[in-house]
């Protein structure tokens, strides 16, 4: 008889899990509280402007392609993307503008010309980033940290011998200060801590693995926008027979004699051979697993940062801007102190502006641009968000006006705001944290929930709040690790 799997949540990891289980021969049903798939990776339309609402940087596209190939499909029949020539464009208040070219030689020359940093320094830094990736990715990204064979296989033993070179015993900032001379380059590489909601002055230097993904492998853009990752995988899953139930909030995971038997939705019980939870781990234990044994140590860990996003339809084109743009603060340490220590927003925040209409023209009217304008902010701890948002908006606009020499506010045609409160309500992310538990200590990798339950048989976990972490590639890898644990 065909085995049945029930998946709670249709975030990108939930959809990836559905595909993998369908390929294994399971009858798969997905229950989603929202009326749409994708979780954070969705879209909104404001008048004539389209916006991707969540993750805006696309790396490791092979994690998406692999799902199509597993299903015996050609990825290009569903999904296409291009490699970016410029991964990101960086701006500082003193007028410095730096293009982070995807070509390593070109990027090194740019850094030499703009900052006076020797080309060898950049190349050595990215060589070290590749070394960390090659040493740790097979261990931390592709396997469960909660299984003995992960720590006893030959690759793990090889990694132990490299431990002192992997940045485990220093912070990201300390490593970057040793690597680079120019403070702007240190700041640029410290920024990669924000890719999983961490503080570069506390998170271990192992996170210097991230630049390898963006520079050595590449940054990409889906031809139809980031939301097309969701739509293409959703279509693939439906082609494989996966059923979706939208507007169906799961009330409880049914557990009998230490085994997950199914779920309860609107008072009706649905039974299956296994249950996969794609909901944020913390909120899952507070709600649908509240009657089960609680992993108190994991639940008590500090959470990652959140985001404040303004979706702005701008009545003007800015040729000096690219797809990804960063406007740096003059005081990075103080900005992170506000986020992680004070629970507030610094008055000179680093601003990220993503403009998909630079690569997908129909996302905005002719002569206009769609600005996904984001700053990193603390997670929701009951702050006065209405006041903080109003102040942050003023500070963001003033900073952009100074650097771009314009009047942003007069150009805003449409606006929608996403803040930690709405992130939590729309995606069930505890405290609106984007990446679950923070990575602000050397043990953080071990303080993520496993991809399975150690106390409830046939209950599995995937998504950004469990191992190996948040972001599109890691969410899809969580689904991969989880599915490899399931027989059949």
PASE-388563 format. One line per 4 residues: number of its first residue (from 1); their letters; for each residue x, y, z of C-alpha. Coordinates in Angstrom, 2 decimals, always signed. Each point is the difference from the previous one (the first is absolute). Layout:
N
NUM> a> X,Y,Z | ...
REM end
This chain:
488
1> xxxx> +0.00,+0.00,+0.00 | +1.14,+3.58,-0.71 | +1.30,+1.76,+3.07 | -1.47,+3.38,+0.89
5> xxxx> +1.83,+3.14,+1.14 | -1.51,+3.19,+1.39 | +1.99,+3.25,-0.12 | -0.77,+2.98,+2.21
9> xxxx> +0.80,+3.20,-1.89 | +0.81,+0.77,-3.62 | +3.13,+2.09,+0.45 | +2.77,-0.78,-2.43
13> xxxx> +1.25,-2.85,+2.21 | -3.51,-1.41,+0.27 | -0.37,-0.02,-3.79 | +3.48,-1.52,-0.37
17> xxxx> -0.93,-2.71,+2.51 | -3.23,-0.70,-1.87 | +1.92,-0.50,-3.25 | +2.57,-2.30,+1.57
21> xxxx> -2.62,-2.13,+1.74 | -2.15,-0.20,-3.14 | +3.05,-1.22,-1.92 | +0.45,-2.66,+2.71
25> xxxx> -3.54,-1.18,-0.76 | -1.90,+1.60,+2.86 | -3.52,+1.36,-0.32 | +0.65,+3.57,+1.20
29> xxxx> -2.40,+2.63,+1.31 | +1.05,+3.48,+1.11 | -2.02,+2.11,+2.42 | +0.63,+3.76,-0.08
33> xxxx> -1.58,+2.67,+2.21 | +0.44,+2.71,-2.63 | -1.87,+0.19,-3.30 | +3.21,-0.32,-2.04
37> xxxx> +3.17,-2.12,-0.07 | +3.56,+1.11,+0.67 | -0.01,+1.47,+3.51 | +2.53,+2.85,-0.03
41> xxxx> +0.79,-0.69,-3.67 | -3.17,+1.54,-1.45 | -0.95,+3.20,-1.85 | -2.31,+3.00,+0.17
45> xxxx> -1.46,+2.26,-2.68 | -0.46,+3.69,+0.84 | -1.68,+1.68,-2.94 | +2.35,-0.37,-2.97
49> xxxx> +2.92,-1.11,+2.20 | +0.92,-3.61,+0.83 | +2.21,-0.91,+2.96 | +1.62,-3.19,+1.23
53> xxxx> -0.83,+0.15,+3.69 | +2.74,-2.06,+1.59 | +3.44,-1.41,-0.80 | +1.50,+2.03,-2.82
57> xxxx> +3.44,-1.59,-0.51 | +0.19,-3.26,-1.94 | +3.06,-2.22,+0.50 | +0.64,-3.72,-0.48
61> xxxx> -2.63,-0.36,-2.76 | +0.97,-3.67,-0.30 | -2.09,-0.60,+3.13 | -3.07,+0.98,-2.02
65> xxxx> +1.12,-1.75,-3.19 | +0.57,-3.23,+1.91 | -3.68,-0.26,+0.90 | -1.01,+0.04,-3.67
69> xxxx> +2.60,-2.57,-0.91 | -1.09,-2.26,+2.86 | -3.45,+0.04,-1.56 | +1.43,-0.85,-3.42
73> xxxx> -0.72,+3.50,-1.33 | +2.13,+2.54,-1.84 | +0.36,+3.02,+2.33 | -0.14,+2.39,-2.96
77> xxxx> -3.52,-1.19,-0.81 | -1.08,+1.54,+3.31 | +2.54,+2.56,+1.14 | +2.77,+2.16,-1.47
81> xxxx> +2.52,+2.36,+1.53 | +3.03,+2.12,-0.93 | +3.28,+0.54,+1.78 | +0.52,+3.60,+1.11
85> xxxx> +2.95,+2.01,-1.28 | -0.11,+2.14,+3.15 | -0.94,-1.83,+3.18 | -0.59,+3.23,+1.92
89> xxxx> +0.70,+3.72,-0.17 | +1.28,+1.70,+3.17 | -0.38,+3.67,+0.98 | +1.54,+2.02,+2.84
93> xxxx> -0.79,+3.49,+1.25 | +3.40,+1.35,-1.12 | -0.91,-0.68,-3.64 | +1.84,-3.30,-0.39
97> xxxx> -1.81,-2.44,-2.30 | +1.24,-3.55,-0.42 | -1.23,-2.59,-2.51 | +0.29,-3.57,+1.23
101> xxxx> +0.60,-1.62,-3.38 | -0.62,-3.72,-0.32 | +3.28,-0.33,-1.91 | +2.64,-0.37,+2.70
105> xxxx> +2.78,+1.79,-1.89 | -2.31,+2.90,-0.82 | -1.18,+0.25,+3.61 | +3.58,-0.06,+1.28
109> xxxx> +0.91,+2.82,-2.40 | -3.05,+1.99,+1.12 | +1.07,-0.33,+3.63 | +3.56,+1.01,-0.88
113> xxxx> -1.16,+3.07,-1.95 | -2.66,+1.15,+2.47 | +1.50,-0.99,+3.37 | +3.67,-0.61,-0.70
117> xxxx> -0.21,-3.56,+1.31 | +2.44,-2.36,-1.80 | -1.68,-2.41,-2.43 | +1.72,-2.90,+1.78
121> xxxx> -1.93,+0.80,+3.20 | -3.40,-0.51,-1.60 | +1.11,-3.16,-1.78 | +1.44,-1.44,+3.20
125> xxxx> -3.18,+0.82,+1.94 | -2.19,-1.77,-2.56 | +2.43,-2.92,-0.12 | -0.40,-0.31,+3.77
129> xxxx> -3.78,+0.22,-0.36 | +0.12,-2.87,-2.51 | +2.19,-1.99,+2.40 | -2.55,+0.40,+2.79
133> xxxx> -2.79,-1.02,-2.37 | +1.81,-3.08,-1.29 | +0.86,-1.02,+3.57 | -3.35,+0.59,+1.68
137> xxxx> -2.77,-0.13,-2.61 | +0.00,-3.82,-0.26 | -0.18,-0.15,+3.78 | -2.23,+2.90,+1.05
141> xxxx> -2.13,+0.65,-3.07 | -0.62,-3.44,-1.46 | -0.33,-2.28,+3.02 | -1.85,-0.10,+3.29
145> xxxx> +2.09,+1.22,+2.93 | -2.04,-2.29,+2.22 | +1.09,-3.34,-1.41 | +3.15,-1.81,+1.14
149> xxxx> +1.18,-0.92,-3.50 | +0.26,+3.72,-0.83 | +2.83,+0.30,+2.50 | +1.74,-3.30,-0.75
153> xxxx> +0.13,+0.03,-3.81 | +3.35,+0.63,-1.77 | -0.91,+3.56,-1.03 | -0.76,+0.95,+3.61
157> xxxx> +3.33,-1.39,+1.15 | +1.74,+2.04,-2.70 | -1.83,+3.14,+1.16 | +1.19,-0.53,+3.58
161> xxxx> +3.59,+0.34,-1.18 | -0.85,+3.38,-1.57 | -1.90,+1.33,+3.03 | +2.47,+2.76,+0.82
165> xxxx> -0.26,+1.42,-3.54 | -3.79,+0.12,-0.20 | -0.66,+3.09,+2.10 | -1.77,-1.77,+2.83
169> xxxx> +1.98,+1.74,+2.73 | -0.22,+3.60,-1.22 | -2.82,+2.32,-1.00 | -0.75,+0.98,-3.58
173> xxxx> +1.13,+3.55,+0.70 | +3.28,-1.14,+1.58 | +0.77,-2.18,-3.02 | -0.85,+2.77,-2.45
177> xxxx> +2.14,+2.52,+1.90 | +2.96,-2.35,-0.40 | -0.79,-0.63,-3.67 | -0.62,+3.57,-1.23
181> xxxx> +1.58,+3.40,+0.52 | -2.76,+2.37,-1.13 | -2.91,+0.49,+2.47 | -2.51,+0.13,-2.86
185> xxxx> +1.06,-3.45,-1.18 | -0.21,-1.35,+3.54 | -3.52,+1.41,+0.20 | -0.94,-1.48,-3.36
189> xxxx> +1.06,-3.49,+1.03 | -1.50,+0.38,+3.48 | -3.35,+0.55,-1.73 | -0.22,-3.70,-0.81
193> xxxx> -0.97,-0.68,+3.62 | -3.36,+1.58,-0.80 | -0.70,-2.78,-2.52 | -1.17,-2.11,+2.93
197> xxxx> -1.00,+2.80,+2.33 | +3.19,+0.07,+2.09 | +2.43,+2.51,+1.48 | +3.46,+0.01,-1.67
201> xxxx> +1.56,+1.15,+3.27 | -1.24,-3.15,+1.76 | -0.64,-2.68,-2.62 | +2.90,-2.41,-0.69
205> xxxx> +2.23,+0.58,-3.02 | -1.23,-3.27,-1.49 | -2.76,+2.15,-1.49 | +2.66,+1.33,-2.35
209> xxxx> -1.14,-3.02,-1.97 | -2.75,+2.21,-1.47 | +2.07,+2.18,-2.38 | +1.02,-3.20,-1.80
213> xxxx> -3.61,-0.52,-1.04 | -0.40,+3.53,-1.35 | +3.39,+0.50,-1.68 | +1.63,-3.36,-0.78
217> xxxx> -3.24,-1.76,-0.96 | -2.07,+3.03,-0.93 | -3.14,+2.01,+0.68 | -2.96,-0.59,-2.32
221> xxxx> -3.38,+1.46,-0.86 | -3.04,-2.00,-1.18 | -1.19,+1.41,-3.32 | -3.56,+0.31,+1.34
225> xxxx> +0.98,+1.23,+3.47 | +0.74,-1.71,+3.30 | -3.63,-1.02,+0.45 | +0.44,-2.23,-3.04
229> xxxx> +2.05,-2.35,+2.19 | -3.16,-0.60,+2.00 | -2.29,-0.18,-3.02 | +2.20,-2.38,-2.00
233> xxxx> +0.54,-2.40,+2.90 | -3.68,+0.21,+0.93 | -0.92,-0.96,-3.57 | +2.49,-2.85,+0.03
237> xxxx> -1.43,-1.34,+3.25 | -3.54,+0.13,-1.39 | +1.19,-1.79,-3.15 | +1.28,-2.73,+2.34
241> xxxx> -3.42,-0.32,+1.61 | +0.50,+2.03,+3.17 | -3.26,+1.42,+1.37 | -0.18,+3.40,+1.70
245> xxxx> -2.57,+1.26,+2.49 | +0.17,+3.78,+0.38 | -1.66,+1.94,+2.78 | +0.30,-3.15,+2.12
249> xxxx> +1.79,+0.79,+3.26 | +1.24,-3.08,+1.81 | -1.19,-0.12,+3.60 | +1.88,-3.01,+1.31
253> xxxx> +2.41,-2.79,-0.88 | -1.65,-3.27,+0.98 | +2.34,-2.16,+2.09 | -0.82,-3.47,+1.28
257> xxxx> +2.40,-2.26,+1.89 | +2.96,+2.18,-0.91 | -0.81,+0.07,-3.72 | -1.32,+2.78,-2.22
261> xxxx> -3.21,-1.29,-1.53 | -1.30,+3.08,-1.79 | -1.31,+3.52,+0.53 | -3.18,+1.76,+1.07
265> xxxx> -1.39,+2.76,-2.20 | -3.22,+1.85,+0.84 | -0.99,-2.81,+2.33 | +0.50,-2.73,-2.61
269> xxxx> +2.72,-2.62,+0.38 | +2.19,-0.99,-2.95 | +2.16,-3.10,+0.36 | +3.28,-0.87,-1.68
273> xxxx> +3.17,-2.07,+0.28 | +2.11,+3.06,+0.75 | -0.32,+3.71,+0.71 | +2.42,+2.73,-1.12
277> xxxx> -0.03,+3.33,+1.81 | +1.07,+3.00,-2.11 | -1.37,+2.45,+2.55 | +2.43,+2.03,+2.12
281> xxxx> +1.31,-2.38,+2.64 | -0.64,+2.27,+2.98 | -3.59,+0.80,-0.90 | -0.63,-3.64,-0.91
285> xxxx> +0.87,-1.11,+3.54 | -2.12,+2.81,+1.43 | -3.07,-0.97,-2.03 | -0.33,-3.24,-1.97
289> xxxx> +2.48,-1.87,+2.25 | -0.83,+1.69,+3.30 | -1.01,-3.32,+1.62 | +3.31,-1.66,-0.88
293> xxxx> +3.42,+0.04,+1.65 | +1.56,+3.43,-0.51 | +3.67,+0.49,-1.06 | +0.48,+2.73,+2.62
297> xxxx> +3.64,+0.76,-0.82 | -0.75,+0.60,-3.67 | -3.15,+1.99,+0.70 | +1.86,+2.31,+2.39
301> xxxx> +2.72,+1.00,-2.48 | +0.15,+3.65,-1.12 | -1.59,+0.60,-3.36 | +1.48,+1.46,-3.16
305> xxxx> -0.63,+3.52,-1.17 | -3.09,+0.94,-1.96 | -0.65,+2.48,-2.79 | -1.91,+3.17,-0.72
309> xxxx> -0.89,+0.20,-3.69 | -1.58,+2.84,-1.96 | -1.33,-1.02,-3.40 | +0.14,+3.24,-1.97
313> xxxx> -1.15,+0.70,-3.52 | +2.41,+2.76,-1.08 | -0.99,+2.40,-2.79 | +3.50,+0.23,-1.40
317> xxxx> +2.81,-2.09,-1.41 | +3.43,+0.09,+1.69 | +2.66,-1.19,-2.47 | +2.62,-0.01,+2.78
321> xxxx> -1.90,-2.75,+1.85 | +0.12,-3.73,-0.73 | -1.99,-3.05,+1.12 | +1.67,-0.17,+3.44
325> xxxx> +1.12,+3.24,+1.69 | +1.41,+0.61,+3.47 | +0.27,+3.43,+1.67 | +2.29,-0.48,+2.99
329> xxxx> -0.20,+1.60,+3.41 | +3.06,+1.88,+1.24 | -0.08,-1.95,+3.28 | -0.55,-3.73,-0.49
333> xxxx> +0.77,-1.07,+3.60 | -2.55,+2.46,+1.37 | -2.64,-1.16,-2.48 | +0.35,-3.61,+1.15
337> xxxx> +0.05,+1.08,+3.65 | -3.40,+1.62,-0.55 | -1.38,-3.11,-1.74 | +1.25,-2.69,+2.38
341> xxxx> +0.65,+1.77,+3.32 | -2.48,+2.86,+0.16 | -2.85,-1.47,-2.10 | -0.31,+3.27,-1.90
345> xxxx> +0.78,+1.44,-3.45 | +3.15,+2.07,-0.46 | -0.65,+3.47,-1.45 | +2.58,-0.58,-2.78
349> xxxx> -0.93,-3.49,-1.19 | +1.61,-1.94,-2.84 | -2.58,-0.04,-2.80 | -0.51,-2.74,-2.57
353> xxxx> -1.91,+0.94,-3.16 | -0.99,-2.81,-2.37 | -1.35,+1.12,-3.39 | -1.18,-2.92,-2.11
357> xxxx> -1.21,+2.30,-2.78 | +3.68,+0.49,-0.93 | -0.09,-3.60,-1.29 | -3.74,-0.58,-0.45
361> xxxx> -1.37,+3.15,-1.61 | -3.69,-0.84,+0.39 | +0.28,+0.16,+3.81 | -0.47,+3.78,-0.27
365> xxxx> -1.51,+2.48,-2.49 | +2.31,+1.51,-2.61 | +2.36,+2.54,+1.55 | -0.80,-1.27,+3.51
369> xxxx> +1.60,-2.50,+2.40 | -1.15,-2.36,+2.74 | +2.01,+0.43,+3.21 | +0.10,-2.78,+2.60
373> xxxx> +1.56,+2.19,+2.71 | +1.15,-1.93,+3.07 | +1.92,+0.54,+3.20 | +0.97,-2.58,+2.62
377> xxxx> -1.91,+0.49,+3.23 | -0.43,-1.87,+3.29 | -2.56,-2.74,+0.28 | -3.32,+0.81,+1.60
381> xxxx> +0.27,+0.38,+3.77 | -3.03,+2.23,+0.45 | +1.66,+3.24,-1.11 | -1.97,+3.05,-1.08
385> xxxx> +0.26,-0.95,-3.67 | -2.25,+2.73,-1.34 | +2.31,+2.67,+1.42 | +3.16,-1.89,-1.00
389> xxxx> -1.23,-0.52,-3.57 | -0.87,+3.67,-0.44 | +3.44,+1.05,+1.26 | +1.77,-2.62,-2.12
393> xxxx> -1.83,+1.10,-3.13 | +1.12,+3.61,+0.52 | +3.60,-1.08,+0.59 | +0.00,-2.32,-3.02
397> xxxx> -1.36,+2.71,-2.31 | +2.46,+2.62,+1.28 | +2.94,-2.37,-0.50 | -1.06,-0.97,-3.52
401> xxxx> -0.58,+3.66,-0.84 | +3.51,+0.89,+1.13 | +1.74,-2.78,-1.94 | -2.14,+0.06,-3.15
405> xxxx> -0.56,+3.78,+0.09 | -3.72,-0.32,-0.53 | -3.33,+0.37,+1.80 | -1.18,-3.58,+0.50
409> xxxx> -3.21,+0.82,+1.85 | -1.38,+2.05,-2.90 | +0.61,-2.97,-2.34 | -1.89,-2.62,+2.01
413> xxxx> -3.15,-0.89,-1.93 | -1.09,-3.09,+1.95 | +1.12,-1.47,+3.31 | -0.45,-3.08,+2.13
417> xxxx> +1.88,-0.82,+3.21 | +1.11,-3.33,+1.44 | +1.30,+0.05,+3.59 | +0.83,-2.65,+2.63
421> xxxx> -3.60,-0.14,+1.19 | -1.42,-0.72,-3.46 | +2.88,-2.37,-0.80 | -1.01,-2.01,+3.06
425> xxxx> -3.72,+0.06,-0.79 | +0.42,-0.85,-3.70 | +2.74,-2.63,+0.28 | -0.37,-1.24,+3.59
429> xxxx> +3.65,+0.89,+0.65 | +0.56,+0.33,+3.75 | +0.46,+3.70,+0.90 | +0.23,+0.75,-3.72
433> xxxx> +3.57,-1.34,+0.00 | +0.99,-0.75,-3.59 | +2.32,-2.92,+0.70 | -1.18,-1.64,+3.23
437> xxxx> +2.69,-0.10,+2.68 | +2.91,+2.41,-0.41 | +3.52,-1.12,-0.89 | +1.76,+2.35,+2.38
441> xxxx> +2.20,-2.61,+1.67 | +2.25,-2.85,-1.09 | -2.51,-2.63,+1.17 | -2.96,+1.40,-1.95
445> xxxx> +0.17,-2.66,-2.71 | -0.61,-2.61,+2.69 | -2.90,+1.94,+1.50 | -2.34,-0.49,-2.93
449> xxxx> -2.74,-2.58,+0.08 | +0.75,-3.25,-1.80 | -1.80,-0.96,-3.20 | -1.88,-2.63,+1.95
453> xxxx> -1.54,-0.32,+3.43 | +2.03,-1.97,+2.52 | -3.08,-0.68,+2.14 | -2.77,-0.46,-2.59
457> xxxx> +0.45,-2.61,-2.68 | -1.06,+0.90,-3.57 | +0.12,+3.75,+0.73 | +2.48,+1.99,-2.10
461> xxxx> +1.03,+3.66,-0.27 | +1.16,+2.25,-2.84 | +0.33,+3.73,-0.66 | +2.05,+2.97,+1.10
465> xxxx> -0.41,-0.51,+3.76 | +1.60,-3.47,+0.01 | +3.29,-1.44,-1.23 | +1.81,+1.17,-2.12
469> xxxx> -1.62,+3.48,+0.17 | -1.81,+2.71,-1.95 | +0.21,+1.34,-3.53 | -1.19,-1.73,-3.16
473> xxxx> +2.91,-2.45,-0.47 | +0.11,-1.04,+3.65 | -3.77,-0.42,+0.20 | +0.13,-2.31,-3.01
477> xxxx> +2.93,-1.86,+1.57 | -2.05,-0.47,+3.18 | -2.62,-1.73,-2.15 | +2.70,-2.14,-1.60
481> xxxx> +1.50,-1.08,+3.33 | -3.45,-0.74,+1.36 | -1.07,-2.09,-2.98 | +3.20,-2.04,+0.08
485> xxxx> -0.91,-1.09,+3.53 | -3.31,-1.41,-1.17 | -0.06,-3.54,-1.29 | -1.83,-0.84,-3.19
REM end
